[in-house]
Amino acid sequence: MEQKKYFISVGEPWDFNSPDGENIINGIIIKIISATCLIFKANYLLDFGGVLGNIFILYPRYTEDNFIELKNGVEYVAINGNLLVGDFDENENEEVLKEKSKFVLAGTIRT
């Protein structure tokens, strides 16, 4: 699953643009930490109000959703997305990653 290409469809901010176009961030899933925490790496660096990076810590937007569903073939999961501030360490847990990141977007993650 780690090498399968995914994309984030950005709903907020509503005027978001990336190198791939309006409201799209292409990349890959690096790791599913838990049913409610996923690490996504964009194909490029992005700037959200002065916060620059390409590693996103994603959380399901709705309590009934989870990231295990992506493994099981669900088309998309609604997400809240935090941009990691600083270096990524694959061994850090969900709590540490949340503390090291800033909320920047809402949308969906899709195959």
N, C-alpha and C positions, 0 to 999 in steps of 0.2 A: 504494500500500500504506500510506502514511503516515496516511491518514485512516480506514482500516478499523478498526472497534472490536475490541479484544481484551480478554481478562481473564486475570488470574493466579488460578489455583486454588491456595490456600496449603495445604501439607501440614504444614509446621513454620513457626512455632509452631502447635501443634495447637489452641490455644484462640483463634486469631486472629479478630477481628471488625472489619468496616469499615462505612461507611454503606450498603453494598450487601448486608450480611449476613455470615453465618459463612463464613470461608475464601475470600472473593471480593474481588478488586481490579479494578475496571473502569478502562479507559483506552485509550490508543492507542500504537502504536509510532511513536516519533519518527524513529528512524534505526537501520538495521542497519549497525553499524561493520564487522563481519566475520562470517564463518560462526559465530564463537564469542563474539560480543559484540553485544548489542542494547540500545538505549535505549528504555525504556518510561515513559510519563507517566501516572500515575494521575489520575483525575478529581477528586481531593481530597488534602489533606495527611494524612499518616499519621504516627503516633508509635510508634517501636519503641524502647522503653527510653530515652526521652529524646532520641532522634535523630529529628528531624521533617523530613519532605520528601514530595515526590511524584514524584521522578525516580529510577527504578531502573535499575541497570546489571545486565543479566542475562547469565548464562553457561549453556551446556548442562550439565546434571548428569552426563551420560554421554558418554564420548568419541566414541561412534558417532553422536551427535545433532549437528545444526547448525541454525542459523536460516534458512539458504537453503531448507530443507525447508518452512518456513512459506509462503514465496512459491510453492512448488510444490504447495501444497494439502494438506500433512500436517495432521492434526487438532490435534495438540499437540506440544510439546517440553518435556521435563522440564528444570527450571531450578534454579540457585542464584541468589538475588537479593541484590544489594547496594543499599543506599539511598545516594544521592549526598548527601554532606555539603558544603554550600556551593552556590555558583552553578553552573549548567550552561552550558558553552561548547560549542556544536556542533562546533567545530574541534578539540577535544581528542581525543587518540588513546586507544586502549584502555588502555594502560599508565597514563596520567595519570588517567583515569576510575576505574580500579581503586584507585589510591592515594588518591583523593578520596572513596571510598565505604566503607561498612561492611556486612558480611554480616548480613542480617536475616531471610531466609526461604528455604525450599525449597518447590518445588511444580511446577506446569506453566503454560505460557502457551498459551492456546487462542483460537480464533476464535469 
